[in-house]
């Protein structure tokens, strides 16, 4: 029987020293970081292939996603395999269902924001995590909402987190049908009328949300040049009772 699960949860994964070790390993692999912004110098990277960047927004999915998949999954497995296994076991216990990874798609990977790419003004637009639509799953997905999770490895001194709104994809689609929203500008005004909820990340804890909701990366206050925001990101869908994790 599926136990009652909160929409938002914090699951302890790493202690402070283990987070520092993960950060050190990431910097040792800096030559493999993928540049994700056009700044000079670049200050936003990922270590790993991300569906939302390399599949859903790409003009050449084979080149940006599939051809890089084996290399980055191999790197993540070799250097962060123990961490990925700890996350898998923790989610399996929490969700009370089998949880696994797949070689077919990207393993959960890292967002790396260095100080100049952080801002006191939110840079990302509110969005829903619907990346799974862009991947060729071998079987139909179970009729249950997907999950998304973030593990904070390092955060700015003032903290970091997620902004969310109690707006579902259904609610937004209904607003379109009713003529309340016609453009992105209308959409953002519609969102701004809803109450924003801030979810603070905790270093070493997995922040898990078990339903699709409108959200964005929150702004960073009182920035310093030494600040950085490093998180491990992932999603999951359930097929035939088993959760499959990916990024």
PyMOL commands that set and color helices and strands:
alter all, ss='L'
color gray80, all
select helices_A, chain A and resi 16-28+30-32+51-54+61-95+115-117+131-134+169-177+184-192
alter helices_A, ss='H'
color red, helices_A
select strands_A, chain A and resi 8-12+34-35+44-47+99-101+109-114+147-154+161-165+196-200+205-209+214-217+228-239+242-246
alter strands_A, ss='S'
color yellow, strands_A
deselect
rebuild
show_as cartoon
